[in-house]
Amino acid sequence: SAAAKVSLLLLIPVTAFQSAFIPFIMAKYNEKNISITLNLLLKIYIYSIGFYLVIISALSNSLIDIFVSSKYSSTVNLVMPLSIALFLQSLGTFL
């Protein structure tokens, strides 16, 4: 659906982060303060992706008009729940 296409915009920064996260952890796992670093990284990740999620949700009506057409504007209410689901699924990177 059109809402799914707009929600998938959230995967751009999520995929970029996930591709850089594992090599970073492999390089730093022997440090004794790795838990402090991981906690800071988790906070930065949650705030930045959360901000991006709010931006996508706020601009969802315009994004649907740009990517598909205005006849699908009734799906605008699905963008936020789908984006939140993708955000929560992306937190599995930290587990």
N, C-alpha and C positions, 0 to 999 in steps of 0.2 A: 504494500500500500504506500501511499504518499507519505504518511507519517513515519513509516519505517525507514524510508529513504532519507528523510530529514534527520531522524534519530541516529542514523548511521554516521552522521557527521561527527558524533561524539567519539567514534572509534579512531579518528585520525590522531588526536593527541594520546589516546590510550595505547594504541599500537606503537607509537613512537616511544612512549615511556617503557612499555613492556620489552621492546627490543633492546633498550639500553640498560634496563634494570638488572637482568641476569649477569651480564659481563661486569657490571659495577659490583654486585655482590660477590662474585667470584674473585675479584681483585681485592676486596676489603674484608673477607670473612675471617682472616687471622687477627685483625685488630681487636684490642680489648674493649674499645668503646663503640663497637658496631651497633649495639642496641640504641645508643643515643642517636647515631647517624640514621638508623632505620626509622626511628620514631619521628625524627625531623623530616625525613623523606616522605613518610606516610602523611604527615600533616600538610606538607607542600602539595603532595599529589591530590589529597582530598579537597583542599581549598581551590587549587587551580582547575581541576576537572569539574568540581562543583560550580565554580564561576562560569566555566564554559557551558555547562549544562543549563544554567540560568539564562545565558545569552541565547543559546539555541532555542530554548522554550519561549523566550520573549520575542524572538524574531521568527517563530515557526510559521506564522501566517504568511509573511513575506517570502520565506524560504520555500514554502509549498508553491506559492505563485511562480517563483523563479524556476524551480526544478521540475514541476509537473505542469499544472495549470490551475486557474482559480476555481474550476469546477470541483476540485478535490479539497476545497477549503473547509469542508465539514469534518475532515479528519484531523484538524488542528488540535483537538482535545486529546488525541492519542500520542502526541509527540512527547509530552512531559512524562507520562508513565513508562513509555518505551525507553526514553533516555535514562530515567532513573534505574530501570532494570539493567540496562547496559553498564551504567555506573557501578551498581552493586555487584554485578558479575565481574567487572574489572578489578574489584578489590580482592578477588581471589589470588591475584599476583602476589600479595603480601603474605599469604598463608603458607 
